[in-house]
């Protein structure tokens, strides 16, 4: 699966377009909702490829690209894309993941940080923390690791490419993670076991305190659950996102956006013209 860095380099024809200064200027001038001084939404396009030179101005249509969760298994992206409680949010798998800041222009030293210019009426999901992971307890990545470990331990690998397959595998694991089996394996709940400690803790919480629920319901429905599909905040359309008073929160959009490199001469000219 290609990330956005490779996507921009190799797949400019598929949902990504390098455009001229003049075209970008006309696009910005035609926006009714955008105010240069009201927000900064950004994206570091060189997150994992440090020696790549990107075009200074891009248009991206995230819906043309399919992404998977970064740095962990894809389980929570599958849930957010498919669960009823997330139906009004942009699909994570077809979104550009960004950071929203109130203060930004003079605090962007990285070469490949880009300012995101949202188009009027674009769709956004956003969190109340710097990383979506931290909006879930004990953390989306922690639960992904726990499911992965438990699946491997019981020889039921939890697939992460397809939601139906994911649910099927979790239901198989449900049969193994019974109170009886939990007591049987309780002795192994120590650090250094083949399963990371958080996996045992999640198993214990479900089996001991919430055994009336199926495992998939425990993971997605209950407010106390580690993958709770209760969205941390409601989705919005641009420019309502600027009403949040936070700095450095994660947000994402499946809508077409204009991207401009902060350290480009074009950005400097726009900043001089529009920062009034």
C-alpha positions, 0 to 999 in steps of 0.5 A: 500500500503506497503512502501519500509520499509515494502517491504524490511522487509516482501517481500524480495522474490519479487524484493529484495534480501539480498546478501553476501559481496562477491557477492556485491564486485563482482558486484561492480568490474564488473561495468564499469561506476561506480566510488566510488569517483564520486557520492553519491546517497542515500536512508534512508530506515528507514524514517518512521519505526525507530526501524527496523533493515535492512540487510546491503546489498540489491539488489532492483528491483523497478519495482517489487513494486508499490508505491504511492505518500508519504504524499499527494494524488497520483495525480502527480504520476499518471500524471508522469506515464501516461502523454505523456510528461513524457514518457521517464522518469522512472515511479514514481510508480515503482521507488526507490526515492533517493537523489543525493549528491556530498559530502556525506561519512562523512556526513551520521550519520543516521543508516539506510541511504544506498548508492545506487550503480547504475548498468551500463546504469540504467535509472534515472529521477532527479530534480533540487531541493531537493524535486520533489514537489518544482519543480512545482508551487505552489507545487505538494503537494499543488495542490494535496490538492487543488484538494482533497478539491475541489472534496470533496466540490462538492461531486466529490472525486478525485480517485488516484489509476488509471489514467483513473479514475483520469481524469474522476473525474477531468472532472466531477469537470470541470463541477462544477468549472465554472466562474459562480460557482466561482463567486457564491462561491467567498465570501468563499475564506477566510482562515478557509473555508471548502476548503484550501486557495490554492484550491480557488486560483487555481480555480481562476487562471483557471477560470479567466485567463485560462478558454479556457482550460479544467481543465485536460489540465490546470493541465497537459499541460500549462507551468503556471499550478500547475501540469505542465507535462513539465518535470523539467529536461530531463531523463538520464542514469547512469552515466550522472547524476554525471555531475550535479553540485548540492548537495541534489537533488531528483532523482529516478530510476526504474532500479535494484540497489545495496544498502549498509548501510553506517554504516556497516563494509562492507561499511567501507572496500569498502571505504578504498579499493576504495577511492583512 
